[in-house]
Amino acid sequence: MTTVSGMEAAGESRPADRETRASDRDRAAADREPRSADRERSPADHVPKHVVVTRFEARDGPLSSELRNLGLPVLLWPAVTVEMAETGPLEAALADITSFHWIVFASRHAVAAVTDLMATPPAGVRIAAVGQATAQVLRQRGWPVDLLPTEANAAALVDAFAAASAAATASAAASVTASAGAGTSAAAAVEGARILFPASSRALPTIAAGL
């Protein structure tokens, strides 16, 4: 009888092959299962360390405040700064503020420039804001907003004044007496009003030309 070594019965495998297949199965199972680090990671791990605000605004500015209300840490890092080049003309206008009927604000920078010189809103003078962000800054500083367009742009503000003026004219035609003092509608004080518009030297002419 001749014995031949190295022969294996059908259906059997060598130990090394069994170990290889077992290792492959273990790796496949590991790929299907989430890693422990992934399982333990919470949504808080995805919250950014800081949200960098590059616009020029105070710590309590509208964008920074909104981000903080969402629970996000804010880092102010303005890419540009806005400064008053000359305060003389604005100071002169504010010294004679009782001669104006309206102050029109087209940016939060204009709000800061005026309220830094005049902390209290002048009595009998109405306030218009170009949009919600500007209006928010005004209200934060204790100033009312009497006219606010539905869209935050200069053309919409001019249209809002035109609509208020038309309403005032219609009221006059209907013999409805209205006073331009405090407590009356915005429309009553638009027609023939004197308007103070503090703005940057680079501001677009839309509002100045339209009013």
JOFENUR-V849273 format. One record per pair of residues at least 4 apart in sequence whose ideal C-beta (glycine too) atoms are under 8 Angstrom apart, sorted by the first residue. I is the first residue (numbers start at 1). J is the second residue. D is the distance in Angstrom with one decimal. If there is no record, write none. Layout:
# JOFENUR-V849273
i;j;d
I;J;D
I;J;D
This chain:
# JOFENUR-V849273
i;j;d
8;12;5.2
8;13;7.7
8;14;7.2
13;17;4.5
13;18;5.4
14;18;7.2
15;19;6.3
16;20;6.5
17;21;6.5
18;22;6.3
19;23;6.3
20;24;6.6
21;25;6.5
22;26;6.4
23;27;6.5
24;28;6.4
25;29;6.3
26;30;6.3
27;31;6.5
28;32;6.6
29;33;6.2
34;38;4.5
34;39;5.1
35;39;7.1
36;40;6.1
37;41;6.5
41;45;4.8
43;47;7.5
47;71;7.7
47;72;7.2
48;72;7.0
48;73;7.6
49;73;6.7
50;73;5.0
50;74;6.9
50;75;4.1
51;67;5.4
51;72;4.9
51;73;6.7
51;74;5.5
51;75;6.9
52;75;5.0
52;77;5.1
53;57;7.1
53;61;7.7
53;63;5.7
53;64;5.5
53;67;7.2
53;74;5.8
53;75;7.0
53;76;5.4
53;77;6.9
53;78;7.7
54;77;5.9
54;78;6.2
54;79;4.3
55;61;7.6
55;63;6.3
55;78;6.5
55;79;7.6
56;78;4.3
56;79;7.9
56;80;5.7
56;81;5.5
56;82;5.3
56;109;7.5
57;61;2.9
57;62;7.1
57;63;6.4
57;64;6.3
57;76;7.5
57;78;7.6
57;108;6.6
58;64;7.8
58;112;7.6
59;64;6.2
59;76;6.5
60;64;6.8
60;65;5.7
60;140;6.7
61;65;6.5
61;108;7.0
61;137;7.4
62;66;6.3
62;108;7.1
62;133;4.6
62;136;5.0
62;137;6.5
63;67;6.4
63;133;8.0
64;68;6.4
64;74;4.9
64;76;6.6
65;69;6.3
66;70;6.8
67;72;4.6
67;74;5.0
68;72;6.7
68;73;7.9
68;74;5.8
82;109;4.7
82;200;7.6
84;90;7.6
84;113;5.7
85;201;7.3
87;91;5.3
87;113;7.9
87;117;7.1
88;92;6.4
89;93;6.5
90;94;6.2
90;113;6.4
90;114;7.1
90;117;6.7
90;198;5.9
91;95;6.3
91;117;6.2
92;96;6.9
93;97;7.0
93;100;7.6
93;196;5.6
93;198;7.7
94;114;7.0
94;117;5.7
94;118;5.2
96;100;7.7
97;103;7.9
97;118;7.3
97;122;4.6
97;125;6.2
97;196;7.3
98;122;7.0
98;124;7.0
98;125;7.7
99;194;6.3
100;125;5.7
100;194;5.0
100;195;6.7
100;196;4.6
101;125;6.7
101;126;6.5
101;180;6.5
101;189;5.2
101;193;3.7
101;194;5.3
101;195;6.8
102;125;6.8
102;126;5.0
102;127;7.4
102;128;6.0
102;147;7.9
102;189;7.0
102;190;7.7
102;193;5.5
102;194;7.6
102;195;4.4
102;196;6.9
103;114;6.9
103;122;7.9
103;125;5.9
103;126;7.6
103;127;5.6
103;128;7.3
103;195;7.6
103;196;4.7
103;197;7.8
103;198;7.4
104;128;4.6
104;130;7.9
104;157;7.2
104;195;5.8
104;196;7.1
104;197;4.7
104;207;6.4
104;211;6.9
105;110;4.9
105;111;5.2
105;114;7.4
105;127;7.1
105;128;6.9
105;129;5.1
105;130;6.7
105;134;5.3
105;138;6.6
105;198;7.2
106;110;6.0
106;130;4.5
106;134;7.1
106;154;6.4
106;157;7.3
106;197;7.4
106;199;5.8
106;203;6.6
106;207;5.8
107;111;7.3
107;130;7.2
107;134;6.2
107;199;7.6
107;200;7.4
108;112;6.4
108;133;6.3
108;134;5.5
108;137;4.4
109;113;6.4
109;200;7.0
110;114;6.4
110;134;7.8
110;198;4.6
110;199;6.1
110;200;7.7
111;115;5.9
111;134;6.2
111;137;4.8
111;138;5.6
111;141;6.9
111;143;7.7
112;116;5.9
112;137;7.5
113;117;7.2
113;198;5.9
114;118;6.0
114;198;5.6
115;119;6.1
115;138;8.0
115;141;4.9
115;143;6.9
118;122;6.9
119;141;7.6
119;142;7.8
120;142;7.4
121;125;7.2
121;127;6.8
121;142;7.0
121;143;4.5
121;144;6.3
123;182;6.6
124;180;8.0
124;181;5.9
124;182;5.9
126;146;4.3
126;147;6.9
126;186;6.2
126;189;5.5
127;138;6.5
127;143;5.9
127;144;5.7
127;145;5.5
127;146;5.3
127;147;7.5
128;145;7.5
128;146;6.6
128;147;4.0
128;148;7.3
128;157;6.6
128;160;7.6
128;161;7.3
129;134;4.2
129;135;4.0
129;138;5.9
129;145;5.1
129;147;7.5
129;148;5.4
130;134;5.4
130;149;7.1
130;152;6.1
130;153;7.0
130;154;6.4
130;156;7.9
130;157;5.0
130;207;7.7
131;135;6.9
131;148;7.5
131;149;7.3
131;151;7.8
131;152;2.6
131;153;7.4
132;136;6.1
132;148;7.4
132;152;6.2
133;137;6.9
133;152;7.0
134;138;6.5
134;152;8.0
135;139;6.3
135;145;4.5
135;148;5.5
136;140;6.3
137;141;6.6
138;143;4.2
138;144;7.5
138;145;5.6
139;143;6.7
139;144;7.6
139;145;6.6
146;186;4.8
147;157;7.8
147;160;5.8
147;161;7.1
147;164;6.5
147;186;4.8
148;160;7.5
149;153;7.6
149;156;3.8
149;157;4.9
149;159;6.8
149;160;4.2
150;156;6.6
150;160;7.8
151;156;4.0
152;156;7.2
153;157;7.3
154;158;6.5
154;204;6.2
154;206;3.8
154;207;4.9
154;210;7.5
155;159;6.4
155;206;5.9
155;210;7.5
156;160;6.4
157;161;6.7
157;207;6.2
157;210;8.0
158;162;6.4
158;206;6.5
158;207;6.2
158;210;3.3
158;211;6.5
159;163;6.3
160;164;6.4
161;165;6.2
161;190;5.9
161;210;7.4
161;211;6.1
162;166;6.4
162;210;7.9
163;167;6.4
164;168;6.4
164;186;5.3
164;187;4.2
164;190;4.5
165;169;6.5
165;187;7.2
165;190;4.4
165;191;5.3
166;170;6.3
167;171;6.3
167;185;7.8
167;187;3.9
168;172;6.5
168;178;7.5
168;187;4.4
168;188;5.6
168;189;7.7
168;190;5.4
168;191;4.6
169;173;6.4
169;191;6.3
170;174;6.4
171;176;4.3
171;178;6.0
171;187;6.8
171;188;7.0
172;176;7.2
172;191;7.7
178;184;5.5
178;185;6.7
178;187;7.9
178;188;3.7
179;184;5.2
179;188;6.9
180;184;6.5
180;188;5.7
180;189;4.1
180;193;7.8
184;188;4.8
184;189;6.9
185;189;8.0
186;190;6.8
189;193;5.7
195;211;5.4
197;207;6.2
197;208;6.0
197;211;6.8
199;203;3.9
199;207;7.3
199;208;7.2
203;207;7.5
203;208;7.6
205;209;4.8
206;210;5.8
207;211;6.0
